[in-house]
Amino acid sequence: MIIPKHLILSELRGRGLSHRADFVDKQLPDDVDTQKHGGLLSTLQLDLDALMAKAPEQKSGDA
């Protein structure tokens, strides 16, 4: 699954985790492959399904 990085950043900043959001912004591409970057996303304790529900359009990623 591909998720837009801006959704991840928004979620982290909404939790008051601006420093983590800044780190993620530097580390991840604009379109984040949840399989490729699953370790980092897991560490951040993000609900990817909830984030994707906020996305204007879903992208399908076949990595």
PDB file of N, CA, C, O and CB in Angstrom:
ATOM      1  N   MET A   1       0.855  -1.172   0.000  1.00  0.00           N
ATOM      2  CA  MET A   1       0.000   0.000   0.000  1.00  0.00           C
ATOM      3  C   MET A   1       0.902   1.236   0.000  1.00  0.00           C
ATOM      4  O   MET A   1       1.937   1.267   0.665  1.00  0.00           O
ATOM      5  CB  MET A   1      -0.973  -0.003   1.231  1.00  0.00           C
ATOM      6  N   ILE A   2       0.496   2.230  -0.743  1.00  0.00           N
ATOM      7  CA  ILE A   2       1.202   3.507  -0.806  1.00  0.00           C
ATOM      8  C   ILE A   2       0.377   4.549  -0.049  1.00  0.00           C
ATOM      9  O   ILE A   2      -0.833   4.663  -0.246  1.00  0.00           O
ATOM     10  CB  ILE A   2       1.447   3.951  -2.292  1.00  0.00           C
ATOM     11  N   ILE A   3       1.042   5.293   0.806  1.00  0.00           N
ATOM     12  CA  ILE A   3       0.366   6.323   1.588  1.00  0.00           C
ATOM     13  C   ILE A   3       1.123   7.640   1.421  1.00  0.00           C
ATOM     14  O   ILE A   3       2.353   7.650   1.463  1.00  0.00           O
ATOM     15  CB  ILE A   3       0.273   5.916   3.097  1.00  0.00           C
ATOM     16  N   PRO A   4       0.416   8.736   1.235  1.00  0.00           N
ATOM     17  CA  PRO A   4       1.090  10.030   1.092  1.00  0.00           C
ATOM     18  C   PRO A   4       1.792  10.431   2.398  1.00  0.00           C
ATOM     19  O   PRO A   4       1.217  10.329   3.482  1.00  0.00           O
ATOM     20  CB  PRO A   4       0.076  11.120   0.677  1.00  0.00           C
ATOM     21  N   LYS A   5       3.026  10.881   2.275  1.00  0.00           N
ATOM     22  CA  LYS A   5       3.811  11.250   3.452  1.00  0.00           C
ATOM     23  C   LYS A   5       3.140  12.357   4.255  1.00  0.00           C
ATOM     24  O   LYS A   5       3.236  12.379   5.482  1.00  0.00           O
ATOM     25  CB  LYS A   5       5.208  11.688   3.035  1.00  0.00           C
ATOM     26  N   HIS A   6       2.464  13.271   3.578  1.00  0.00           N
ATOM     27  CA  HIS A   6       1.850  14.391   4.302  1.00  0.00           C
ATOM     28  C   HIS A   6       0.825  13.914   5.331  1.00  0.00           C
ATOM     29  O   HIS A   6       0.619  14.583   6.343  1.00  0.00           O
ATOM     30  CB  HIS A   6       1.184  15.350   3.317  1.00  0.00           C
ATOM     31  N   LEU A   7       0.185  12.781   5.092  1.00  0.00           N
ATOM     32  CA  LEU A   7      -0.762  12.245   6.078  1.00  0.00           C
ATOM     33  C   LEU A   7      -0.038  11.772   7.334  1.00  0.00           C
ATOM     34  O   LEU A   7      -0.520  11.962   8.450  1.00  0.00           O
ATOM     35  CB  LEU A   7      -1.572  11.087   5.472  1.00  0.00           C
ATOM     36  N   ILE A   8       1.111  11.160   7.139  1.00  0.00           N
ATOM     37  CA  ILE A   8       1.914  10.697   8.278  1.00  0.00           C
ATOM     38  C   ILE A   8       2.403  11.901   9.081  1.00  0.00           C
ATOM     39  O   ILE A   8       2.322  11.916  10.309  1.00  0.00           O
ATOM     40  CB  ILE A   8       3.121   9.834   7.795  1.00  0.00           C
ATOM     41  N   LEU A   9       2.908  12.900   8.379  1.00  0.00           N
ATOM     42  CA  LEU A   9       3.409  14.094   9.059  1.00  0.00           C
ATOM     43  C   LEU A   9       2.299  14.802   9.823  1.00  0.00           C
ATOM     44  O   LEU A   9       2.507  15.248  10.952  1.00  0.00           O
ATOM     45  CB  LEU A   9       4.042  15.053   8.053  1.00  0.00           C
ATOM     46  N   SER A  10       1.138  14.905   9.223  1.00  0.00           N
ATOM     47  CA  SER A  10       0.003  15.554   9.874  1.00  0.00           C
ATOM     48  C   SER A  10      -0.401  14.813  11.151  1.00  0.00           C
ATOM     49  O   SER A  10      -0.678  15.434  12.178  1.00  0.00           O
ATOM     50  CB  SER A  10      -1.187  15.631   8.910  1.00  0.00           C
ATOM     51  N   GLU A  11      -0.431  13.498  11.076  1.00  0.00           N
ATOM     52  CA  GLU A  11      -0.788  12.688  12.247  1.00  0.00           C
ATOM     53  C   GLU A  11       0.226  12.877  13.367  1.00  0.00           C
ATOM     54  O   GLU A  11      -0.154  13.062  14.524  1.00  0.00           O
ATOM     55  CB  GLU A  11      -0.880  11.201  11.866  1.00  0.00           C
ATOM     56  N   LEU A  12       1.504  12.832  13.035  1.00  0.00           N
ATOM     57  CA  LEU A  12       2.542  12.999  14.057  1.00  0.00           C
ATOM     58  C   LEU A  12       2.489  14.394  14.677  1.00  0.00           C
ATOM     59  O   LEU A  12       2.582  14.535  15.896  1.00  0.00           O
ATOM     60  CB  LEU A  12       3.931  12.745  13.454  1.00  0.00           C
ATOM     61  N   ARG A  13       2.342  15.408  13.856  1.00  0.00           N
ATOM     62  CA  ARG A  13       2.274  16.773  14.389  1.00  0.00           C
ATOM     63  C   ARG A  13       1.019  16.967  15.231  1.00  0.00           C
ATOM     64  O   ARG A  13       1.035  17.700  16.221  1.00  0.00           O
ATOM     65  CB  ARG A  13       2.305  17.799  13.246  1.00  0.00           C
ATOM     66  N   GLY A  14      -0.070  16.309  14.836  1.00  0.00           N
ATOM     67  CA  GLY A  14      -1.304  16.370  15.614  1.00  0.00           C
ATOM     68  C   GLY A  14      -1.158  15.748  16.990  1.00  0.00           C
ATOM     69  O   GLY A  14      -1.876  16.109  17.922  1.00  0.00           O
ATOM     70  N   ARG A  15      -0.229  14.815  17.115  1.00  0.00           N
ATOM     71  CA  ARG A  15       0.067  14.196  18.412  1.00  0.00           C
ATOM     72  C   ARG A  15       1.103  14.988  19.207  1.00  0.00           C
ATOM     73  O   ARG A  15       1.465  14.598  20.317  1.00  0.00           O
ATOM     74  CB  ARG A  15       0.560  12.771  18.208  1.00  0.00           C
ATOM     75  N   GLY A  16       1.577  16.094  18.645  1.00  0.00           N
ATOM     76  CA  GLY A  16       2.596  16.888  19.318  1.00  0.00           C
ATOM     77  C   GLY A  16       3.998  16.333  19.141  1.00  0.00           C
ATOM     78  O   GLY A  16       4.891  16.637  19.932  1.00  0.00           O
ATOM     79  N   LEU A  17       4.199  15.521  18.109  1.00  0.00           N
ATOM     80  CA  LEU A  17       5.494  14.882  17.861  1.00  0.00           C
ATOM     81  C   LEU A  17       6.203  15.553  16.679  1.00  0.00           C
ATOM     82  O   LEU A  17       6.538  14.901  15.690  1.00  0.00           O
ATOM     83  CB  LEU A  17       5.310  13.367  17.588  1.00  0.00           C
ATOM     84  N   SER A  18       6.420  16.842  16.798  1.00  0.00           N
ATOM     85  CA  SER A  18       7.015  17.608  15.704  1.00  0.00           C
ATOM     86  C   SER A  18       8.423  17.147  15.356  1.00  0.00           C
ATOM     87  O   SER A  18       8.793  17.125  14.183  1.00  0.00           O
ATOM     88  CB  SER A  18       7.041  19.070  16.058  1.00  0.00           C
ATOM     89  N   HIS A  19       9.209  16.780  16.358  1.00  0.00           N
ATOM     90  CA  HIS A  19      10.577  16.320  16.086  1.00  0.00           C
ATOM     91  C   HIS A  19      10.569  15.023  15.292  1.00  0.00           C
ATOM     92  O   HIS A  19      11.374  14.846  14.377  1.00  0.00           O
ATOM     93  CB  HIS A  19      11.350  16.126  17.398  1.00  0.00           C
ATOM     94  N   ARG A  20       9.670  14.124  15.635  1.00  0.00           N
ATOM     95  CA  ARG A  20       9.554  12.877  14.864  1.00  0.00           C
ATOM     96  C   ARG A  20       9.065  13.169  13.455  1.00  0.00           C
ATOM     97  O   ARG A  20       9.535  12.564  12.491  1.00  0.00           O
ATOM     98  CB  ARG A  20       8.598  11.887  15.563  1.00  0.00           C
ATOM     99  N   ALA A  21       8.130  14.087  13.336  1.00  0.00           N
ATOM    100  CA  ALA A  21       7.623  14.444  12.010  1.00  0.00           C
ATOM    101  C   ALA A  21       8.744  15.015  11.153  1.00  0.00           C
ATOM    102  O   ALA A  21       8.835  14.701   9.966  1.00  0.00           O
ATOM    103  CB  ALA A  21       6.466  15.459  12.124  1.00  0.00           C
ATOM    104  N   ASP A  22       9.590  15.842  11.733  1.00  0.00           N
ATOM    105  CA  ASP A  22      10.717  16.409  10.986  1.00  0.00           C
ATOM    106  C   ASP A  22      11.665  15.302  10.528  1.00  0.00           C
ATOM    107  O   ASP A  22      12.157  15.334   9.400  1.00  0.00           O
ATOM    108  CB  ASP A  22      11.478  17.441  11.850  1.00  0.00           C
ATOM    109  N   PHE A  23      11.921  14.329  11.395  1.00  0.00           N
ATOM    110  CA  PHE A  23      12.785  13.201  11.046  1.00  0.00           C
ATOM    111  C   PHE A  23      12.179  12.400   9.898  1.00  0.00           C
ATOM    112  O   PHE A  23      12.860  12.083   8.923  1.00  0.00           O
ATOM    113  CB  PHE A  23      13.012  12.293  12.271  1.00  0.00           C
ATOM    114  N   VAL A  24      10.906  12.081  10.021  1.00  0.00           N
ATOM    115  CA  VAL A  24      10.207  11.305   8.996  1.00  0.00           C
ATOM    116  C   VAL A  24      10.207  12.067   7.669  1.00  0.00           C
ATOM    117  O   VAL A  24      10.375  11.472   6.605  1.00  0.00           O
ATOM    118  CB  VAL A  24       8.754  10.993   9.442  1.00  0.00           C
ATOM    119  N   ASP A  25      10.021  13.368   7.739  1.00  0.00           N
ATOM    120  CA  ASP A  25      10.005  14.182   6.529  1.00  0.00           C
ATOM    121  C   ASP A  25      11.323  14.070   5.764  1.00  0.00           C
ATOM    122  O   ASP A  25      11.334  14.090   4.533  1.00  0.00           O
ATOM    123  CB  ASP A  25       9.724  15.643   6.879  1.00  0.00           C
ATOM    124  N   LYS A  26      12.418  13.953   6.484  1.00  0.00           N
ATOM    125  CA  LYS A  26      13.740  13.829   5.853  1.00  0.00           C
ATOM    126  C   LYS A  26      14.024  12.412   5.367  1.00  0.00           C
ATOM    127  O   LYS A  26      14.790  12.228   4.421  1.00  0.00           O
ATOM    128  CB  LYS A  26      14.823  14.253   6.827  1.00  0.00           C
ATOM    129  N   GLN A  27      13.419  11.412   5.997  1.00  0.00           N
ATOM    130  CA  GLN A  27      13.758  10.022   5.721  1.00  0.00           C
ATOM    131  C   GLN A  27      12.905   9.357   4.646  1.00  0.00           C
ATOM    132  O   GLN A  27      13.387   8.484   3.925  1.00  0.00           O
ATOM    133  CB  GLN A  27      13.647   9.243   6.968  1.00  0.00           C
ATOM    134  N   LEU A  28      11.654   9.759   4.535  1.00  0.00           N
ATOM    135  CA  LEU A  28      10.725   9.050   3.658  1.00  0.00           C
ATOM    136  C   LEU A  28      10.419   9.837   2.383  1.00  0.00           C
ATOM    137  O   LEU A  28      10.456  11.068   2.381  1.00  0.00           O
ATOM    138  CB  LEU A  28       9.433   8.756   4.401  1.00  0.00           C
ATOM    139  N   PRO A  29      10.119   9.120   1.304  1.00  0.00           N
ATOM    140  CA  PRO A  29       9.717   9.787   0.059  1.00  0.00           C
ATOM    141  C   PRO A  29       8.290  10.329   0.184  1.00  0.00           C
ATOM    142  O   PRO A  29       7.592  10.034   1.154  1.00  0.00           O
ATOM    143  CB  PRO A  29       9.818   8.809  -1.143  1.00  0.00           C
ATOM    144  N   ASP A  30       7.865  11.117  -0.797  1.00  0.00           N
ATOM    145  CA  ASP A  30       6.515  11.698  -0.769  1.00  0.00           C
ATOM    146  C   ASP A  30       5.421  10.635  -0.787  1.00  0.00           C
ATOM    147  O   ASP A  30       4.385  10.793  -0.141  1.00  0.00           O
ATOM    148  CB  ASP A  30       6.328  12.635  -1.950  1.00  0.00           C
ATOM    149  N   ASP A  31       5.652   9.555  -1.526  1.00  0.00           N
ATOM    150  CA  ASP A  31       4.721   8.423  -1.547  1.00  0.00           C
ATOM    151  C   ASP A  31       5.398   7.261  -0.825  1.00  0.00           C
ATOM    152  O   ASP A  31       6.364   6.681  -1.321  1.00  0.00           O
ATOM    153  CB  ASP A  31       4.316   8.025  -3.027  1.00  0.00           C
ATOM    154  N   VAL A  32       4.875   6.935   0.348  1.00  0.00           N
ATOM    155  CA  VAL A  32       5.515   5.962   1.231  1.00  0.00           C
ATOM    156  C   VAL A  32       4.948   4.567   0.981  1.00  0.00           C
ATOM    157  O   VAL A  32       3.741   4.352   1.082  1.00  0.00           O
ATOM    158  CB  VAL A  32       5.326   6.362   2.709  1.00  0.00           C
ATOM    159  N   ASP A  33       5.818   3.637   0.659  1.00  0.00           N
ATOM    160  CA  ASP A  33       5.450   2.230   0.489  1.00  0.00           C
ATOM    161  C   ASP A  33       5.430   1.599   1.880  1.00  0.00           C
ATOM    162  O   ASP A  33       6.468   1.493   2.534  1.00  0.00           O
ATOM    163  CB  ASP A  33       6.456   1.471  -0.478  1.00  0.00           C
ATOM    164  N   THR A  34       4.249   1.183   2.329  1.00  0.00           N
ATOM    165  CA  THR A  34       4.112   0.675   3.690  1.00  0.00           C
ATOM    166  C   THR A  34       4.841  -0.652   3.912  1.00  0.00           C
ATOM    167  O   THR A  34       5.179  -0.987   5.047  1.00  0.00           O
ATOM    168  CB  THR A  34       2.652   0.509   4.022  1.00  0.00           C
ATOM    169  N   GLN A  35       5.082  -1.398   2.856  1.00  0.00           N
ATOM    170  CA  GLN A  35       5.847  -2.634   3.005  1.00  0.00           C
ATOM    171  C   GLN A  35       7.334  -2.327   3.134  1.00  0.00           C
ATOM    172  O   GLN A  35       8.012  -2.878   4.002  1.00  0.00           O
ATOM    173  CB  GLN A  35       5.596  -3.575   1.812  1.00  0.00           C
ATOM    174  N   LYS A  36       7.829  -1.468   2.293  1.00  0.00           N
ATOM    175  CA  LYS A  36       9.249  -1.125   2.300  1.00  0.00           C
ATOM    176  C   LYS A  36       9.648  -0.395   3.579  1.00  0.00           C
ATOM    177  O   LYS A  36      10.737  -0.615   4.108  1.00  0.00           O
ATOM    178  CB  LYS A  36       9.587  -0.267   1.089  1.00  0.00           C
ATOM    179  N   HIS A  37       8.773   0.466   4.073  1.00  0.00           N
ATOM    180  CA  HIS A  37       9.076   1.289   5.247  1.00  0.00           C
ATOM    181  C   HIS A  37       8.270   0.857   6.474  1.00  0.00           C
ATOM    182  O   HIS A  37       8.055   1.645   7.395  1.00  0.00           O
ATOM    183  CB  HIS A  37       8.800   2.759   4.939  1.00  0.00           C
ATOM    184  N   GLY A  38       7.833  -0.390   6.475  1.00  0.00           N
ATOM    185  CA  GLY A  38       6.975  -0.896   7.548  1.00  0.00           C
ATOM    186  C   GLY A  38       7.594  -0.816   8.925  1.00  0.00           C
ATOM    187  O   GLY A  38       6.894  -0.561   9.905  1.00  0.00           O
ATOM    188  N   GLY A  39       8.905  -1.031   9.017  1.00  0.00           N
ATOM    189  CA  GLY A  39       9.572  -0.982  10.319  1.00  0.00           C
ATOM    190  C   GLY A  39       9.450   0.384  10.966  1.00  0.00           C
ATOM    191  O   GLY A  39       9.093   0.490  12.139  1.00  0.00           O
ATOM    192  N   LEU A  40       9.743   1.422  10.214  1.00  0.00           N
ATOM    193  CA  LEU A  40       9.646   2.780  10.744  1.00  0.00           C
ATOM    194  C   LEU A  40       8.199   3.128  11.072  1.00  0.00           C
ATOM    195  O   LEU A  40       7.924   3.719  12.117  1.00  0.00           O
ATOM    196  CB  LEU A  40      10.220   3.793   9.742  1.00  0.00           C
ATOM    197  N   LEU A  41       7.288   2.770  10.199  1.00  0.00           N
ATOM    198  CA  LEU A  41       5.875   3.077  10.436  1.00  0.00           C
ATOM    199  C   LEU A  41       5.348   2.349  11.668  1.00  0.00           C
ATOM    200  O   LEU A  41       4.532   2.890  12.414  1.00  0.00           O
ATOM    201  CB  LEU A  41       5.037   2.704   9.211  1.00  0.00           C
ATOM    202  N   SER A  42       5.811   1.136  11.876  1.00  0.00           N
ATOM    203  CA  SER A  42       5.415   0.381  13.066  1.00  0.00           C
ATOM    204  C   SER A  42       5.933   1.044  14.334  1.00  0.00           C
ATOM    205  O   SER A  42       5.225   1.129  15.338  1.00  0.00           O
ATOM    206  CB  SER A  42       5.927  -1.059  12.982  1.00  0.00           C
ATOM    207  N   THR A  43       7.167   1.510  14.277  1.00  0.00           N
ATOM    208  CA  THR A  43       7.763   2.197  15.423  1.00  0.00           C
ATOM    209  C   THR A  43       6.973   3.451  15.786  1.00  0.00           C
ATOM    210  O   THR A  43       6.862   3.804  16.960  1.00  0.00           O
ATOM    211  CB  THR A  43       9.220   2.564  15.126  1.00  0.00           C
ATOM    212  N   LEU A  44       6.432   4.112  14.786  1.00  0.00           N
ATOM    213  CA  LEU A  44       5.660   5.334  15.014  1.00  0.00           C
ATOM    214  C   LEU A  44       4.254   5.056  15.522  1.00  0.00           C
ATOM    215  O   LEU A  44       3.533   5.981  15.897  1.00  0.00           O
ATOM    216  CB  LEU A  44       5.582   6.136  13.743  1.00  0.00           C
ATOM    217  N   GLN A  45       3.862   3.794  15.536  1.00  0.00           N
ATOM    218  CA  GLN A  45       2.541   3.356  16.028  1.00  0.00           C
ATOM    219  C   GLN A  45       1.405   4.082  15.307  1.00  0.00           C
ATOM    220  O   GLN A  45       0.513   4.657  15.932  1.00  0.00           O
ATOM    221  CB  GLN A  45       2.429   3.595  17.545  1.00  0.00           C
ATOM    222  N   LEU A  46       1.463   4.038  13.990  1.00  0.00           N
ATOM    223  CA  LEU A  46       0.435   4.673  13.169  1.00  0.00           C
ATOM    224  C   LEU A  46      -0.593   3.651  12.714  1.00  0.00           C
ATOM    225  O   LEU A  46      -0.248   2.517  12.383  1.00  0.00           O
ATOM    226  CB  LEU A  46       1.066   5.367  11.955  1.00  0.00           C
ATOM    227  N   ASP A  47      -1.845   4.051  12.698  1.00  0.00           N
ATOM    228  CA  ASP A  47      -2.919   3.228  12.162  1.00  0.00           C
ATOM    229  C   ASP A  47      -3.033   3.559  10.674  1.00  0.00           C
ATOM    230  O   ASP A  47      -3.687   4.528  10.288  1.00  0.00           O
ATOM    231  CB  ASP A  47      -4.286   3.476  12.924  1.00  0.00           C
ATOM    232  N   LEU A  48      -2.388   2.744   9.856  1.00  0.00           N
ATOM    233  CA  LEU A  48      -2.319   3.033   8.427  1.00  0.00           C
ATOM    234  C   LEU A  48      -3.682   3.030   7.760  1.00  0.00           C
ATOM    235  O   LEU A  48      -3.927   3.826   6.854  1.00  0.00           O
ATOM    236  CB  LEU A  48      -1.427   2.037   7.745  1.00  0.00           C
ATOM    237  N   ASP A  49      -4.567   2.157   8.187  1.00  0.00           N
ATOM    238  CA  ASP A  49      -5.910   2.118   7.605  1.00  0.00           C
ATOM    239  C   ASP A  49      -6.663   3.427   7.885  1.00  0.00           C
ATOM    240  O   ASP A  49      -7.357   3.951   7.014  1.00  0.00           O
ATOM    241  CB  ASP A  49      -6.705   0.915   8.165  1.00  0.00           C
ATOM    242  N   ALA A  50      -6.516   3.941   9.098  1.00  0.00           N
ATOM    243  CA  ALA A  50      -7.172   5.211   9.441  1.00  0.00           C
ATOM    244  C   ALA A  50      -6.578   6.358   8.636  1.00  0.00           C
ATOM    245  O   ALA A  50      -7.305   7.252   8.201  1.00  0.00           O
ATOM    246  CB  ALA A  50      -7.039   5.500  10.949  1.00  0.00           C
ATOM    247  N   LEU A  51      -5.264   6.339   8.435  1.00  0.00           N
ATOM    248  CA  LEU A  51      -4.632   7.386   7.637  1.00  0.00           C
ATOM    249  C   LEU A  51      -5.097   7.321   6.188  1.00  0.00           C
ATOM    250  O   LEU A  51      -5.367   8.353   5.574  1.00  0.00           O
ATOM    251  CB  LEU A  51      -3.109   7.267   7.707  1.00  0.00           C
ATOM    252  N   MET A  52      -5.189   6.126   5.647  1.00  0.00           N
ATOM    253  CA  MET A  52      -5.628   5.976   4.260  1.00  0.00           C
ATOM    254  C   MET A  52      -7.067   6.421   4.080  1.00  0.00           C
ATOM    255  O   MET A  52      -7.441   6.897   3.009  1.00  0.00           O
ATOM    256  CB  MET A  52      -5.475   4.534   3.810  1.00  0.00           C
ATOM    257  N   ALA A  53      -7.872   6.271   5.113  1.00  0.00           N
ATOM    258  CA  ALA A  53      -9.256   6.725   5.031  1.00  0.00           C
ATOM    259  C   ALA A  53      -9.327   8.243   4.877  1.00  0.00           C
ATOM    260  O   ALA A  53     -10.310   8.769   4.356  1.00  0.00           O
ATOM    261  CB  ALA A  53     -10.036   6.283   6.273  1.00  0.00           C
ATOM    262  N   LYS A  54      -8.283   8.950   5.329  1.00  0.00           N
ATOM    263  CA  LYS A  54      -8.219  10.405   5.206  1.00  0.00           C
ATOM    264  C   LYS A  54      -7.679  10.846   3.849  1.00  0.00           C
ATOM    265  O   LYS A  54      -7.788  12.019   3.492  1.00  0.00           O
ATOM    266  CB  LYS A  54      -7.356  10.980   6.311  1.00  0.00           C
ATOM    267  N   ALA A  55      -7.104   9.925   3.097  1.00  0.00           N
ATOM    268  CA  ALA A  55      -6.491  10.259   1.806  1.00  0.00           C
ATOM    269  C   ALA A  55      -7.566  10.610   0.791  1.00  0.00           C
ATOM    270  O   ALA A  55      -8.611   9.959   0.745  1.00  0.00           O
ATOM    271  CB  ALA A  55      -5.626   9.087   1.288  1.00  0.00           C
ATOM    272  N   PRO A  56      -7.323  11.632  -0.023  1.00  0.00           N
ATOM    273  CA  PRO A  56      -8.317  12.020  -1.032  1.00  0.00           C
ATOM    274  C   PRO A  56      -8.547  10.923  -2.073  1.00  0.00           C
ATOM    275  O   PRO A  56      -9.666  10.742  -2.552  1.00  0.00           O
ATOM    276  CB  PRO A  56      -7.878  13.302  -1.729  1.00  0.00           C
ATOM    277  N   GLU A  57      -7.502  10.205  -2.414  1.00  0.00           N
ATOM    278  CA  GLU A  57      -7.654   9.071  -3.319  1.00  0.00           C
ATOM    279  C   GLU A  57      -6.606   8.035  -2.931  1.00  0.00           C
ATOM    280  O   GLU A  57      -5.472   8.381  -2.596  1.00  0.00           O
ATOM    281  CB  GLU A  57      -7.506   9.504  -4.829  1.00  0.00           C
ATOM    282  N   GLN A  58      -6.990   6.773  -2.978  1.00  0.00           N
ATOM    283  CA  GLN A  58      -6.066   5.727  -2.590  1.00  0.00           C
ATOM    284  C   GLN A  58      -5.259   5.280  -3.789  1.00  0.00           C
ATOM    285  O   GLN A  58      -5.757   5.208  -4.913  1.00  0.00           O
ATOM    286  CB  GLN A  58      -6.810   4.547  -1.972  1.00  0.00           C
ATOM    287  N   LYS A  59      -3.995   4.981  -3.520  1.00  0.00           N
ATOM    288  CA  LYS A  59      -3.118   4.471  -4.556  1.00  0.00           C
ATOM    289  C   LYS A  59      -2.831   3.008  -4.267  1.00  0.00           C
ATOM    290  O   LYS A  59      -2.756   2.600  -3.109  1.00  0.00           O
ATOM    291  CB  LYS A  59      -1.805   5.292  -4.637  1.00  0.00           C
ATOM    292  N   SER A  60      -2.677   2.244  -5.290  1.00  0.00           N
ATOM    293  CA  SER A  60      -2.342   0.843  -5.138  1.00  0.00           C
ATOM    294  C   SER A  60      -0.872   0.669  -5.493  1.00  0.00           C
ATOM    295  O   SER A  60      -0.423   1.064  -6.570  1.00  0.00           O
ATOM    296  CB  SER A  60      -3.251  -0.059  -6.027  1.00  0.00           C
ATOM    297  N   GLY A  61      -0.125   0.064  -4.556  1.00  0.00           N
ATOM    298  CA  GLY A  61       1.299  -0.119  -4.814  1.00  0.00           C
ATOM    299  C   GLY A  61       1.661  -1.573  -4.923  1.00  0.00           C
ATOM    300  O   GLY A  61       1.430  -2.347  -3.994  1.00  0.00           O
ATOM    301  N   ASP A  62       2.220  -1.950  -6.032  1.00  0.00           N
ATOM    302  CA  ASP A  62       2.679  -3.317  -6.228  1.00  0.00           C
ATOM    303  C   ASP A  62       4.193  -3.302  -6.222  1.00  0.00           C
ATOM    304  O   ASP A  62       4.831  -3.109  -7.257  1.00  0.00           O
ATOM    305  CB  ASP A  62       2.123  -3.928  -7.553  1.00  0.00           C
ATOM    306  N   ALA A  63       4.760  -3.508  -5.045  1.00  0.00           N
ATOM    307  CA  ALA A  63       6.217  -3.461  -4.939  1.00  0.00           C
ATOM    308  C   ALA A  63       6.840  -4.807  -5.149  1.00  0.00           C
ATOM    309  O   ALA A  63       8.063  -4.937  -5.092  1.00  0.00           O
ATOM    310  CB  ALA A  63       6.630  -2.923  -3.605  1.00  0.00           C
TER     311      ALA A  63
END
